[in-house]
């Protein structure tokens, strides 16, 4: 299983990774945990519109956008909290 993704030079350790193709475009879905300590950096990153996506273990690099986003918690400002994130990225031209 793929263990890491790099979004705009920010490394994220994954708990799940799925890859598929839709309409000739690469689509990846990832799951990862976000701690209260990482919350601000990760949410700020995910507000960016376009991502340089790198999956080193698959030698995969592409530009993509978020097409689906789910989280178990929406406020990780409380100390010692962990949220589970699920994000789907779709390749763009």
C-alpha positions as CSV (number, residue, x, y, z in Angstrom):
1,X,0.0,0.0,0.0
2,X,1.1,3.6,-0.7
3,X,2.2,5.2,2.5
4,X,2.8,8.8,1.5
5,X,1.7,11.6,-0.8
6,X,3.3,14.9,-1.3
7,X,1.0,17.9,-2.0
8,X,2.7,21.1,-3.1
9,X,5.9,19.9,-1.2
10,X,3.9,19.0,2.0
11,X,4.3,15.3,2.9
12,X,1.3,13.5,4.3
13,X,1.4,10.0,5.8
14,X,-1.5,7.9,4.5
15,X,-3.7,5.3,6.0
16,X,-5.4,4.3,2.7
17,X,-4.8,4.9,-1.0
18,X,-6.9,4.1,-4.0
19,X,-6.2,4.9,-7.7
20,X,-8.4,4.7,-10.7
21,X,-9.1,6.4,-14.1
22,X,-12.3,8.3,-14.9
23,X,-12.9,9.9,-18.3
24,X,-9.2,9.5,-19.2
25,X,-8.1,11.3,-16.0
26,X,-6.2,9.9,-13.1
27,X,-8.2,9.9,-9.8
28,X,-6.7,9.1,-6.4
29,X,-8.5,8.9,-3.1
30,X,-6.5,9.1,0.1
31,X,-7.2,8.8,3.8
32,X,-5.0,10.2,6.5
33,X,-5.1,11.3,10.1
34,X,-4.6,14.9,11.1
35,X,-3.7,15.9,14.7
36,X,-4.6,19.1,16.4
37,X,-0.9,20.1,16.0
38,X,-1.1,19.7,12.2
39,X,-4.6,21.0,11.7
40,X,-3.8,24.6,10.7
41,X,-1.1,23.6,8.2
42,X,-3.2,20.9,6.6
43,X,-6.4,22.8,6.3
44,X,-4.5,25.8,4.9
45,X,-2.9,23.5,2.3
46,X,-6.3,22.0,1.3
47,X,-7.7,25.4,0.6
48,X,-5.3,25.8,-2.3
49,X,-7.0,25.4,-5.6
50,X,-4.5,23.4,-7.7
51,X,-2.1,20.8,-6.3
52,X,1.2,19.4,-7.5
53,X,0.6,15.8,-6.5
54,X,3.5,13.4,-6.1
55,X,3.1,9.8,-5.1
56,X,6.8,8.7,-4.8
57,X,6.1,5.0,-4.3
58,X,4.2,4.9,-7.6
59,X,6.5,7.3,-9.4
60,X,3.4,9.4,-10.1
61,X,3.3,13.1,-10.6
62,X,0.4,15.2,-11.8
63,X,-1.6,18.4,-11.3
64,X,-4.9,17.9,-9.7
65,X,-7.9,19.4,-7.9
66,X,-10.0,18.2,-4.9
67,X,-13.2,16.6,-6.1
68,X,-14.3,15.2,-2.8
69,X,-13.4,16.0,0.8
70,X,-14.7,14.5,4.0
71,X,-13.5,14.8,7.6
72,X,-14.6,13.2,10.9
73,X,-14.0,16.4,12.9
74,X,-14.2,20.0,11.7
75,X,-12.5,21.7,14.7
76,X,-9.1,20.3,15.7
77,X,-8.1,23.4,17.6
78,X,-8.7,21.4,20.9
79,X,-5.4,19.8,22.0
80,X,-4.8,16.1,21.5
81,X,-7.6,15.6,18.9
82,X,-7.2,13.5,15.8
83,X,-9.4,13.8,12.7
84,X,-9.7,11.3,9.9
85,X,-9.6,12.9,6.5
86,X,-10.7,11.5,3.1
87,X,-9.8,13.4,0.0
88,X,-10.2,12.6,-3.7
89,X,-8.0,14.4,-6.2
90,X,-8.7,14.4,-10.0
91,X,-6.0,15.1,-12.6
92,X,-6.4,18.3,-14.6
93,X,-4.7,19.3,-17.9
